[in-house]
Amino acid sequence: MVDAMRSIARSALAGLGSLLLLAGSANAATRYVFTTFTGDAADKQRLSVYTSSDGLNFKALGNETYAGPTGVLRDPTIMKHSDGKYYIAYTLQSWTTNSTSFALASSTDLRKWTFVKEVPSGVPNTRMTWAPEWFKDGDSIYLLVNIDTTNPQNAFRTYAFKAKDDTLLTWDAPVPIGIGPNYIDTFVVKQGATYHAFTKDESTKFIEHATASALTGPWEFIGKRDWAGWGEGKEGIGLFQLDNGDWRMFLDCYGNCGFLYSTSKDLKQWSSTSTVPGGLSGVVRHGTVLREEMGGGAGGITGAGGASAGGSGGTSSGGAFSGGASSGGASSAGASVGGSVTASVGGATNTSGGYSAASGGASGSANNGLGGSAPSYGGSAAGGVTQTNGGASGGTLATLAGATAVVTKHDDSGCQLGRSRSTNAPYLGLAFVLGLSLRRMRRRCGTSAVSDR
């Protein structure tokens, strides 16, 4: 009888753990963090940080003091690393001053920033080092940097700097990715197996679109000159992905036409530009946006982003969803396609090549903790657990005791597309688990008291 009681208790605790874990996932809110600067004057070339809940209406955090050791900070790009810190990389001289390096800084709260390192360009005869952008490809972290030389001059090319390790203190020698000469502000995201680069042609002043099967090319320009209808005079590309799967691009219009945005569902067809609301237009300049799930673990990159990258915490990188949040030592599942994620609650494990995830019970693969096995592709599992498939190739999550399923949709690259949230209070799950445990106890033990034998 003691063993039976222990088994019932383990099942109840596992079910409760699953419920709390999923409730945390359901209640996670998305935050978009926009890092930028505000002009060419000395007091404008410093870090400005804005946040938003929808990726369009941003409010300033109110701390605009960090400018690094040189006193100049432009074109900041942001990521959240696996160590839980936010990192920016930025241009450390004005656009009229020669610069042979870029710089990194870190923060735990987006308000107080600490200088990390100045990274030399490593390119012979460097004249300008501009607008680094984070990009994560698998487990590799890159900065894509636009570098001009004295010979030839006005011939910017994009170079990839690869971090040697997670400290971000040492970097491999720069490698040209095949975009240039005379292209600046190159921004790359990866969707499925395809790399997409958006970059400004300094000769025509149009933002163009190229694709490749590898980061270092060869690149094919599929959108030349005014292919998107944005017109000339735009630069400072900042690309990120929204909760619903759409892509949003910020554009810095240096011809006194403000700070603009455009939206796309597939990176190929784009809306006409509109002015970013909230008083930002005409104030903010080139920067990037990090999308993160609040309440999760270590976040990720945007820019690499847009779809952000790295670590755990439910952000996506280079268009790929990466990891899941953790709660009480149990991992919430959410896998990128083709990958394998292990989720555990109360000792259960679930691994599933990137297509499904479940909250575990006391034992077994994808066990719902209530005496039944949860199916991988939707439907109802035993014991009142509902599990819903997140999409054609998405992740799945389960809820307990009749609560609405938390649905995370993914596209075929594993990108997070959207989610619905639990509508019932978690107390229902607790009541259900305890009620079921009591019924099972009565079934096994009758109505008499249990003695310790």
C-alpha positions, 0 to 999 in steps of 0.5 A: 500500500505504501508503494501504491500511495507513493506512486499516486503521489508521484503522479499527482506531483508530476501532473501539477509540475506539468500544469505549472510549467505550461501555465508559465509558458502560456503566460509568457509575454513577448517583449521587443527590445530596440537598440538605436542612436538618435543623431550625428551630434555628440550628445546623440551618438550614444545608446538609446533603448526602447521596448514594445509589446507589439514590435511597433509602438515603442517606449524609451527606457529612459537611460541614454548615457552609454557611449563606450570608451570613445564617446561615440556609439552608432548602429547598435545591434543587440542579442541576448546570450546564453549567459543571460546577458544582453550584448550590443555590438556597435560602430565606435566612431562617427561616419566621418571619422576613420575607424579600424575596429568595432566594439562590444558591451554587455548588460544584465538589465538593459540600463547599465552597460559594461564595455566588453571588448574592442575588436580590430577589423583585421582587414588590411588598409581598413578605413571604415568599420561600420554597422556590425550585425549579430547573426547566429547559424546553428551553434555559431555566433557571427558578427557581420561587419561592413568594412571599407579600405583605403585601396580601393576606397568607397568599396565597402564589403561585408565580412563575417567574424565568428566567435571562437567561444561563448565568452565573445572575447576572441574572434576568428579572422574576418571572412568576406561573405561575397557581398560588395563592393560598395554595399553597406548595412548588410542584414542576414536572416536564415529561413529554412536552408536559405540565407536572405541578405538585405543590403544597401547598394551605395551606387544606386541608394536602393536596398536590395535582396539576395539569397544564398545556400551558404553564408559565404555565398555565392549570392544571387540578387533576386531584388534589384534597384526599386524591386520592393517599391520603397524608393531610394535613400533608405538604409540602416536595415533592422529586420525581425520576426513578429509573433504571428510569423510576419517579418518587419523591417525598420528603415532609416530614411536619411533624406528627411523622410523619417524612420519607416517600417515595412512588413512581409509574410515571406521575405519576398513581397513587402508592403509599402513603407509607413512611418513608425508611430510614437514620435520615433520617426525623425528621432531614432536612427539605425538599430536592431530589434530583439524579440524575447519571451519574458519569464523564460531562460536565456534569450537569443539573438535578433538580427540574427535576429529578427528572429532572434537566436541562441540559448533557451528561452523561446526566442528564434535565431536567423529564422529558427526557433531555438530551445524552450524556457525552463521552470524548476529544472524541467525543460519546456519543450519546443524544438526546431525542425530536425532537432531533438528536444528532451523535456522532463517533468518529474523524471519523464523524458520526451525526445522527438526529432523537432516535431513534438514536445510534451510535458512529462509525468513520473515515467515514460516517454511523453507520459502525461503523468496521469496514467496515459500516453500523450499522442505526438500529433494532437488529439486527447490523451488519457486522463483528461490531458489535451495535446494540440499540434502546433502546425504542419511541422511545429511543436506541441504542448499539453494542458491539464484538466480542460484548460485551453491548449497552449498552441505554438505554431511553427513554419517548416524551418521551426520559426515561431509563428504564434500562440494562443494562451491558456484561458482557465485558471491553474487551480482547475488542473490541481483540483483535477489531479488531486481528484483523480488521485483520490479516485485511484486511491479508492479503487486500489484501497477501498474505503477503509483506512490505509495501514502501513504494512 
